[in-house]
Amino acid sequence: MKCFLFAIILVIACTASRAGTIAGNVRAEGKAGLADSAANGAYASRKYKFVERVDYSALHDFVVYIEGRVDSTDLLSTNVVQVATRKVAQQGAVFLPHVLPIMAGTTIEWPNYDDIYHNVFSMSDAKQFDLGLYKGNPPNKRVTFDKPGRVDVFCSIHENMHCIILVLENPYFASVDKNGDYQISNVPAGTYKLKAWHERLPADEREITVPTNGEVKVDFVLGIKNLPQY
């Protein structure tokens, strides 16, 4: 048994040396000249003074992930963990978190911490479900997301209750922190397509090569670009 355990530890150490880290920063920016036009002209009038505009510097909930399947013989070097149950809470008539990236096969529970009823449902192609009206955290209010894709989830009662489950094909992804930074560790060495995603902006994609060890730095600036012009 001791020999077996030593062999497992040795395999993990060897394969881990063939894995790298992807890190960087993600932010968003608006089109050039937008700030100047907003400060003058019609926006200064009473009619448009209180029209809400997108503050690109304040956008959050970015996700960075490797696109597609990742086939590697170095399974022990990856950050694959047991697919466990995750949680999206209903609290204060909002979903928390608003964006949750998961690997396909993950189950999510939907506890309702409010004193009012909610009805969690989705009509997305990647997953359709209706949990009905309920309070608390009934054990049957669970959904397994087995197909990659974007799943928009709503409450049938409350207009502003909306969240997104981003179901991905592999475990190499990260949510960006409050400073815009991210890190994806234990990535098998190789060449991949790395994508930065936000719900209201076109995604950006880069081809990257992850070294056998060490770090590759990839920054993204998302905006309204790389779209067909008319």
Backbone bond lengths (Angstrom), bond angles and torsions (degrees), N, CA, C in turn:
res aa  C-N    CA-C-N  psi(-1)  N-CA   C-N-CA  omega(-1)  CA-C   N-CA-C  phi
1 M - - - 1.448 - - 1.531 111.43 -
2 K 1.373 116.12 -42.93 1.458 119.85 179.40 1.518 110.52 -62.42
3 C 1.323 116.26 -40.20 1.467 120.09 178.77 1.522 110.92 -63.70
4 F 1.338 116.21 -39.49 1.461 120.88 179.68 1.524 110.28 -64.21
5 L 1.349 116.80 -46.30 1.450 120.48 179.70 1.521 111.44 -63.39
6 F 1.324 116.79 -38.81 1.463 120.21 178.23 1.525 110.65 -63.61
7 A 1.351 115.69 -38.99 1.464 119.93 179.43 1.524 110.71 -64.47
8 I 1.334 117.06 -41.17 1.474 121.11 178.28 1.519 110.29 -62.31
9 I 1.338 116.57 -45.71 1.464 120.55 179.22 1.513 110.91 -61.65
10 L 1.316 116.40 -39.86 1.461 120.47 179.80 1.518 111.03 -65.31
11 V 1.343 117.16 -41.25 1.466 121.00 178.59 1.521 110.58 -63.17
12 I 1.332 116.17 -43.77 1.467 120.03 179.61 1.516 110.48 -61.54
13 A 1.334 117.33 -43.94 1.462 120.83 -179.62 1.513 111.70 -63.56
14 C 1.314 116.41 -40.32 1.469 120.18 -178.72 1.522 111.68 -69.49
15 T 1.340 116.39 -44.08 1.457 118.92 -177.30 1.515 111.25 -72.16
16 A 1.349 116.71 -33.92 1.455 119.54 178.88 1.515 111.70 -62.11
17 S 1.343 116.41 -28.33 1.459 119.63 178.94 1.511 111.92 -71.32
18 R 1.339 117.02 -9.65 1.459 120.56 178.92 1.530 111.12 -106.56
19 A 1.321 116.31 24.23 1.461 121.50 179.57 1.518 109.78 -124.73
20 G 1.320 115.63 145.46 1.456 120.88 -179.15 1.515 111.80 -121.08
21 T 1.320 115.22 -173.91 1.454 122.61 -178.12 1.521 109.81 -126.81
22 I 1.325 115.49 139.66 1.464 122.05 173.13 1.518 107.12 -108.94
23 A 1.326 116.84 129.33 1.462 120.32 -179.43 1.520 109.46 -144.71
24 G 1.315 115.38 159.07 1.452 118.51 178.55 1.518 111.61 169.64
25 N 1.328 114.54 -161.04 1.459 121.81 -176.80 1.520 109.21 -134.37
26 V 1.319 115.98 146.05 1.462 121.51 178.27 1.531 108.41 -128.93
27 R 1.321 115.83 133.76 1.453 120.77 174.56 1.529 108.40 -146.15
28 A 1.322 115.55 172.53 1.460 120.65 179.82 1.520 109.21 -125.99
29 E 1.314 116.08 153.84 1.456 120.78 174.98 1.514 109.61 -144.72
30 G 1.336 115.67 148.37 1.454 121.46 179.14 1.514 111.35 -84.47
31 K 1.307 115.60 179.59 1.460 120.67 178.92 1.528 110.75 -69.31
32 A 1.310 115.99 147.40 1.465 121.57 -179.08 1.526 110.48 -60.10
33 G 1.313 115.89 138.69 1.466 121.24 177.79 1.509 114.19 87.25
34 L 1.329 117.38 -4.28 1.464 120.21 -177.09 1.526 111.56 -65.33
35 A 1.333 117.47 -40.97 1.463 120.58 -177.56 1.524 110.74 -64.29
36 D 1.331 117.20 -40.87 1.463 119.93 -179.64 1.522 111.83 -64.96
37 S 1.335 116.25 -41.79 1.462 119.33 -179.12 1.517 111.47 -69.17
38 A 1.334 117.06 -29.92 1.464 120.51 -179.57 1.520 111.64 -73.40
39 A 1.333 116.74 -30.15 1.457 120.51 -175.87 1.520 112.84 -80.47
40 N 1.310 116.98 -14.56 1.460 120.65 -175.67 1.531 110.27 -128.93
41 G 1.300 115.95 178.89 1.451 121.33 173.06 1.508 113.28 67.60
42 A 1.338 115.32 -140.01 1.464 121.06 -171.84 1.526 112.50 -62.70
43 Y 1.334 118.45 -30.83 1.462 120.06 -178.65 1.526 112.49 -65.51
44 A 1.325 116.55 -18.99 1.462 119.72 178.11 1.532 112.13 -81.91
45 S 1.324 116.46 -9.95 1.460 119.82 -178.56 1.519 111.05 -79.93
46 R 1.330 115.90 162.22 1.461 120.30 178.91 1.515 111.80 -62.20
47 K 1.327 116.71 -31.87 1.460 121.30 -176.66 1.527 112.24 -62.68
48 Y 1.359 116.71 -39.50 1.465 120.07 -174.52 1.524 113.55 -114.52
49 K 1.330 116.69 4.12 1.458 120.18 -174.51 1.516 112.89 -58.63
50 F 1.319 117.15 -36.50 1.454 120.65 -175.25 1.534 113.34 -103.58
51 V 1.330 116.00 13.61 1.469 118.99 174.96 1.530 108.86 -69.43
52 E 1.305 116.99 126.13 1.463 120.26 -177.96 1.521 110.27 -74.92
53 R 1.322 115.71 132.40 1.461 121.96 177.63 1.519 109.65 -115.07
54 V 1.316 116.02 154.93 1.461 120.90 -179.30 1.517 109.66 -70.64
55 D 1.322 116.16 126.42 1.458 121.70 172.24 1.530 107.23 -96.71
56 Y 1.320 115.66 95.76 1.465 119.87 -174.53 1.526 112.29 -62.52
57 S 1.323 116.46 -30.88 1.467 119.28 -179.52 1.527 111.97 -69.56
58 A 1.327 117.07 -18.86 1.463 121.06 -177.41 1.533 112.41 -99.27
59 L 1.330 118.40 -2.38 1.462 119.83 -179.45 1.529 110.50 -64.79
60 H 1.308 115.79 143.69 1.467 121.53 179.20 1.525 108.24 -141.83
61 D 1.302 117.43 -164.94 1.473 123.28 -177.81 1.527 111.86 64.11
62 F 1.330 117.57 35.19 1.458 121.13 171.08 1.530 109.39 -76.33
63 V 1.330 115.38 149.47 1.464 121.61 174.87 1.519 108.19 -130.74
64 V 1.326 116.54 136.23 1.468 122.13 176.09 1.523 107.68 -117.90
65 Y 1.328 116.45 132.25 1.465 118.58 -177.14 1.525 111.42 -152.36
66 I 1.322 115.21 155.92 1.456 121.57 171.95 1.522 107.65 -81.16
67 E 1.302 115.72 130.10 1.459 120.65 -175.58 1.524 110.93 -83.20
68 G 1.333 115.83 141.79 1.456 121.53 174.48 1.516 113.57 81.59
69 R 1.304 114.86 -170.93 1.459 121.72 179.65 1.524 109.76 -79.85
70 V 1.309 115.00 149.47 1.459 121.31 175.27 1.512 107.04 -118.84
71 D 1.326 116.05 107.13 1.457 121.50 -179.99 1.518 108.46 -98.26
72 S 1.319 115.66 117.21 1.456 119.94 -179.68 1.514 109.48 -144.27
73 T 1.329 115.80 140.82 1.462 119.93 174.66 1.523 110.50 -79.16
74 D 1.344 115.83 -13.37 1.458 120.11 -179.27 1.528 110.29 -87.98
75 L 1.312 116.64 57.20 1.458 119.59 -174.12 1.518 112.32 -61.08
76 L 1.324 116.46 -33.58 1.451 118.68 -178.26 1.514 112.62 -74.36
77 S 1.336 116.73 -12.53 1.461 118.85 179.95 1.522 111.68 -88.88
78 T 1.299 117.78 -8.69 1.460 120.42 -174.78 1.509 110.86 -84.56
79 N 1.314 115.51 170.81 1.460 119.61 176.24 1.516 110.78 -95.97
80 V 1.324 117.31 29.01 1.456 121.41 174.97 1.524 108.97 -65.76
81 V 1.291 117.02 126.17 1.452 121.57 175.25 1.519 107.65 -119.70
82 Q 1.310 115.96 164.85 1.455 119.57 177.62 1.527 109.14 -58.10
83 V 1.331 116.08 128.79 1.462 119.44 -179.45 1.520 108.12 -67.09
84 A 1.312 115.16 109.43 1.454 120.99 -173.96 1.519 109.91 -108.70
85 T 1.332 115.12 175.19 1.454 120.46 177.00 1.523 109.48 -79.77
86 R 1.316 116.56 129.40 1.450 122.61 174.90 1.520 108.89 -104.30
87 K 1.324 115.60 174.20 1.460 119.05 -173.87 1.526 110.43 -135.89
88 V 1.340 115.63 135.65 1.456 122.75 167.36 1.519 106.08 -121.88
89 A 1.327 116.21 115.82 1.462 121.20 -175.75 1.520 111.06 -88.36
90 Q 1.313 114.85 149.71 1.469 122.21 170.29 1.518 106.18 -108.67
91 Q 1.323 115.42 110.18 1.461 119.91 -174.12 1.522 109.49 -148.96
92 G 1.331 116.01 128.18 1.457 119.43 -176.82 1.514 112.03 66.18
93 A 1.323 116.59 27.84 1.475 123.25 -179.00 1.528 111.80 60.37
94 V 1.334 116.38 35.96 1.463 121.73 170.23 1.527 107.84 -139.15
95 F 1.336 115.59 159.38 1.455 121.46 173.36 1.527 108.58 -90.87
96 L 1.315 116.79 135.25 1.456 122.52 177.53 1.515 109.83 -129.72
97 P 1.356 118.07 119.04 1.468 127.20 2.59 1.528 111.48 -80.55
98 H 1.330 115.24 168.33 1.459 119.89 178.75 1.523 111.01 -75.60
99 V 1.331 117.21 -36.38 1.470 122.42 178.07 1.518 108.24 -126.05
100 L 1.328 116.40 129.19 1.457 120.84 179.13 1.525 109.92 -132.50
101 P 1.342 118.23 109.88 1.467 120.31 173.98 1.525 109.63 -83.13
102 I 1.319 115.87 136.36 1.460 120.91 179.70 1.526 108.82 -141.16
103 M 1.319 116.02 164.85 1.457 121.18 173.16 1.525 109.11 -90.66
104 A 1.320 116.06 143.13 1.465 120.33 178.22 1.524 109.88 -53.15
105 G 1.334 115.72 135.81 1.446 121.55 -177.15 1.519 112.94 104.86
106 T 1.329 116.81 -8.56 1.464 121.47 -179.01 1.529 110.79 -78.73
107 T 1.316 115.80 141.62 1.462 122.45 175.53 1.528 109.02 -101.98
108 I 1.320 116.38 136.99 1.466 121.61 178.04 1.521 109.45 -118.18
109 E 1.336 116.17 134.72 1.458 120.92 172.34 1.523 108.19 -100.44
110 W 1.320 116.56 153.10 1.462 122.91 -171.23 1.529 110.89 -126.90
111 P 1.321 119.24 69.70 1.463 120.69 -178.30 1.531 111.68 -68.74
112 N 1.315 116.04 140.71 1.462 123.22 176.51 1.523 107.85 -105.93
113 Y 1.332 116.67 106.17 1.455 121.74 -178.90 1.530 112.70 -91.98
114 D 1.318 117.36 2.95 1.460 121.24 179.17 1.527 111.08 -88.18
115 D 1.319 115.05 164.02 1.461 120.78 176.43 1.521 112.19 -90.34
116 I 1.306 116.53 9.68 1.462 122.50 178.54 1.521 108.70 -119.82
117 Y 1.319 115.47 160.61 1.458 120.24 179.37 1.531 111.31 -74.84
118 H 1.316 115.12 147.24 1.457 122.68 169.03 1.527 108.41 -130.53
119 N 1.321 115.86 160.16 1.460 122.08 177.87 1.530 108.22 -134.94
120 V 1.313 116.26 103.02 1.465 122.48 -176.91 1.525 109.32 -86.38
121 F 1.342 115.84 126.66 1.463 118.46 178.97 1.521 110.12 -151.96
122 S 1.331 115.36 162.30 1.466 121.74 174.31 1.517 109.28 -145.83
123 M 1.342 114.78 143.24 1.458 120.99 175.65 1.529 110.44 -117.55
124 S 1.332 116.70 18.33 1.462 121.45 -178.76 1.524 111.19 -69.81
125 D 1.326 116.04 150.17 1.465 120.41 179.77 1.527 111.77 -61.68
126 A 1.324 116.93 -35.40 1.463 120.04 -177.16 1.521 112.69 -70.60
127 K 1.339 117.23 -26.32 1.460 120.65 177.77 1.516 109.79 -165.09
128 Q 1.326 116.16 124.96 1.455 121.65 176.01 1.520 109.31 -117.26
129 F 1.334 115.71 132.76 1.471 119.82 -179.90 1.523 109.94 -162.51
130 D 1.325 115.61 161.99 1.462 123.29 177.38 1.522 107.25 -144.81
131 L 1.331 116.49 112.79 1.459 120.58 -177.34 1.522 113.19 -88.06
132 G 1.346 117.10 -3.95 1.453 119.91 177.59 1.523 112.69 73.57
133 L 1.329 115.40 -178.04 1.461 121.52 179.97 1.527 110.42 -81.56
134 Y 1.351 115.92 133.94 1.463 118.26 177.69 1.530 110.63 -165.93
135 K 1.329 114.18 161.37 1.462 123.23 169.20 1.524 108.16 -120.87
136 G 1.343 115.77 166.41 1.453 119.68 176.86 1.522 112.62 74.04
137 N 1.326 115.04 -149.56 1.469 120.96 -177.67 1.531 110.26 -135.92
138 P 1.323 117.19 67.84 1.464 119.92 178.89 1.527 110.93 -59.16
139 P 1.313 118.33 141.07 1.468 121.15 -175.70 1.521 114.48 -64.70
140 N 1.327 117.72 -17.49 1.461 120.01 -178.97 1.529 112.96 -90.21
141 K 1.314 117.53 -1.97 1.468 119.78 -179.43 1.532 109.45 -89.39
142 R 1.311 114.99 67.81 1.464 123.28 -179.17 1.519 108.38 -131.00
143 V 1.317 116.02 145.79 1.461 120.74 178.23 1.518 108.49 -134.80
144 T 1.334 116.60 130.25 1.459 121.82 175.22 1.526 109.08 -98.73
145 F 1.312 115.98 126.60 1.462 122.31 -177.33 1.526 108.33 -100.79
146 D 1.326 115.95 100.11 1.458 120.99 -172.03 1.520 114.24 -103.84
147 K 1.335 118.14 -0.07 1.461 121.61 -177.26 1.524 109.13 -126.01
148 P 1.348 117.85 128.18 1.473 119.60 179.16 1.519 112.16 -61.75
149 G 1.321 115.76 147.52 1.465 121.10 177.97 1.508 111.56 145.08
150 R 1.304 115.18 176.36 1.466 121.97 177.81 1.524 109.25 -90.60
151 V 1.322 115.64 129.07 1.457 121.15 178.79 1.528 108.46 -119.11
152 D 1.323 116.73 113.35 1.456 122.29 176.32 1.522 108.83 -90.06
153 V 1.321 114.87 127.16 1.462 121.23 -176.02 1.530 109.13 -117.39
154 F 1.339 115.90 137.27 1.451 121.79 -177.13 1.524 110.33 -131.58
155 C 1.338 114.24 167.36 1.460 121.57 166.02 1.519 107.02 -107.11
156 S 1.319 116.90 133.24 1.462 120.02 -176.28 1.530 112.36 -73.24
157 I 1.329 117.60 -10.56 1.461 121.00 -175.92 1.528 112.15 -101.09
158 H 1.343 116.30 -41.47 1.464 120.80 -169.85 1.521 110.96 -110.14
159 E 1.325 114.45 121.44 1.463 122.63 -168.59 1.513 114.36 -58.02
160 N 1.320 117.86 -39.31 1.461 120.71 -173.02 1.523 114.01 -95.32
161 M 1.319 117.38 9.22 1.466 119.77 177.68 1.526 109.70 -86.42
162 H 1.324 115.44 109.46 1.458 121.89 -177.68 1.523 108.31 -153.23
163 C 1.313 116.63 135.67 1.457 120.92 172.32 1.522 108.73 -142.56
164 I 1.323 115.44 169.08 1.461 121.53 -177.10 1.523 109.37 -127.51
165 I 1.319 116.08 128.14 1.453 122.27 170.91 1.531 106.74 -103.25
166 L 1.313 116.98 116.67 1.459 121.64 -179.67 1.520 107.50 -99.72
167 V 1.340 115.72 103.66 1.467 121.45 -174.58 1.531 108.70 -92.10
168 L 1.324 116.25 121.47 1.460 122.08 -171.93 1.527 111.43 -115.79
169 E 1.334 115.35 160.50 1.463 121.17 -172.89 1.520 113.82 -85.51
170 N 1.316 117.87 -14.16 1.462 120.31 -177.51 1.528 108.69 -144.18
171 P 1.333 117.84 169.52 1.470 120.12 -175.97 1.523 114.41 -89.05
172 Y 1.343 117.20 9.98 1.461 119.74 -175.27 1.530 109.97 -95.24
173 F 1.324 115.07 81.01 1.460 121.26 -179.12 1.521 108.67 -150.79
174 A 1.329 114.88 164.11 1.466 119.99 178.82 1.514 109.62 -154.01
175 S 1.317 116.18 143.39 1.463 121.93 168.69 1.522 107.90 -84.91
176 V 1.305 116.17 139.29 1.458 120.97 -179.59 1.532 109.54 -76.30
177 D 1.338 116.83 139.49 1.459 119.77 -177.91 1.532 111.32 -82.21
178 K 1.319 116.94 -176.68 1.465 121.33 -174.19 1.525 112.86 -64.77
179 N 1.326 116.85 -19.31 1.464 120.97 177.85 1.520 112.97 -93.76
180 G 1.338 116.09 0.53 1.455 120.57 -179.02 1.511 113.76 87.50
181 D 1.329 117.57 6.58 1.465 120.81 -177.09 1.522 111.40 -93.74
182 Y 1.321 114.88 152.77 1.465 120.45 176.21 1.518 109.57 -144.95
183 Q 1.320 115.81 162.04 1.462 121.88 175.04 1.514 109.74 -151.92
184 I 1.313 116.12 131.10 1.467 122.94 175.81 1.527 106.22 -119.35
185 S 1.306 117.32 114.89 1.462 120.97 -172.91 1.522 112.06 -105.78
186 N 1.335 114.68 165.72 1.468 122.92 175.73 1.520 112.77 57.28
187 V 1.324 116.61 42.19 1.462 121.50 179.30 1.531 108.62 -88.78
188 P 1.325 118.84 125.55 1.463 120.37 178.33 1.525 110.84 -57.33
189 A 1.310 116.29 140.25 1.467 120.94 -179.93 1.519 110.07 -57.87
190 G 1.331 115.82 139.20 1.461 120.22 -179.86 1.517 111.48 158.26
191 T 1.322 115.47 -178.92 1.465 122.02 179.20 1.521 109.04 -106.63
192 Y 1.329 115.77 131.33 1.454 121.54 -173.93 1.526 110.98 -138.46
193 K 1.328 114.91 167.28 1.457 121.69 169.00 1.522 107.53 -101.90
194 L 1.335 114.90 117.92 1.450 121.39 -178.87 1.523 108.81 -103.47
195 K 1.324 116.45 130.08 1.463 120.87 -175.03 1.523 110.58 -121.08
196 A 1.337 115.24 136.96 1.465 122.04 171.18 1.523 107.58 -106.01
197 W 1.322 116.47 131.38 1.470 122.34 -170.81 1.524 110.34 -127.18
198 H 1.337 114.99 143.16 1.462 122.23 167.65 1.517 107.54 -145.17
199 E 1.309 116.70 148.14 1.465 120.40 -171.44 1.521 114.47 -64.79
200 R 1.336 119.07 -25.39 1.458 119.37 -175.74 1.527 113.37 -119.08
201 L 1.338 116.73 15.36 1.455 120.79 179.99 1.527 110.15 -132.75
202 P 1.343 117.35 150.52 1.469 119.10 173.94 1.527 110.22 -60.58
203 A 1.303 116.87 137.99 1.466 120.89 178.25 1.527 110.10 -70.49
204 D 1.316 115.12 157.33 1.462 121.60 175.16 1.520 107.85 -120.03
205 E 1.314 115.92 141.84 1.464 120.49 -174.74 1.520 110.10 -131.63
206 R 1.308 116.21 138.38 1.461 122.04 177.85 1.526 109.49 -131.08
207 E 1.320 115.50 145.99 1.458 119.47 170.54 1.518 107.76 -90.45
208 I 1.317 115.81 126.80 1.456 120.18 -176.76 1.524 109.90 -128.99
209 T 1.320 115.17 159.06 1.460 121.39 173.61 1.513 108.36 -121.01
210 V 1.321 115.59 119.30 1.461 121.54 179.34 1.521 108.51 -88.66
211 P 1.331 118.10 127.45 1.465 120.64 -178.55 1.523 111.80 -74.25
212 T 1.320 115.75 168.55 1.468 120.03 178.81 1.517 111.68 -66.50
213 N 1.304 116.43 -25.09 1.464 121.13 168.95 1.520 107.38 -157.02
214 G 1.312 116.46 163.75 1.453 119.61 -176.41 1.514 111.16 98.02
215 E 1.331 114.86 -164.48 1.462 120.84 -170.72 1.517 111.52 -131.63
216 V 1.339 115.84 141.69 1.458 121.87 170.66 1.526 107.29 -113.57
217 K 1.325 116.06 131.43 1.462 120.90 -176.22 1.520 109.33 -102.67
218 V 1.330 116.47 128.14 1.457 122.53 -179.56 1.525 108.68 -136.04
219 D 1.335 116.57 115.22 1.459 122.28 176.74 1.527 109.69 -103.41
220 F 1.323 115.47 150.91 1.457 121.49 179.17 1.527 109.81 -130.58
221 V 1.339 115.29 144.56 1.454 122.13 169.16 1.525 106.69 -126.57
222 L 1.323 116.71 108.52 1.456 121.03 -177.67 1.524 110.14 -91.37
223 G 1.313 115.22 147.36 1.457 121.73 177.87 1.517 109.75 -168.52
224 I 1.306 115.50 -174.48 1.468 119.81 178.13 1.528 107.28 -83.39
225 K 1.329 115.12 88.34 1.456 121.18 -177.67 1.525 108.76 -152.93
226 N 1.333 114.11 170.23 1.479 121.83 -179.22 1.528 111.75 61.30
227 L 1.314 116.11 30.67 1.469 121.02 176.05 1.517 109.66 -114.27
228 P 1.340 117.86 154.26 1.475 120.35 176.98 1.528 110.52 -58.70
229 Q 1.319 116.73 135.33 1.459 122.17 -179.55 1.515 110.07 -97.98
230 Y 1.327 117.54 134.78 1.454 123.54 179.19 1.529 109.66 -125.15
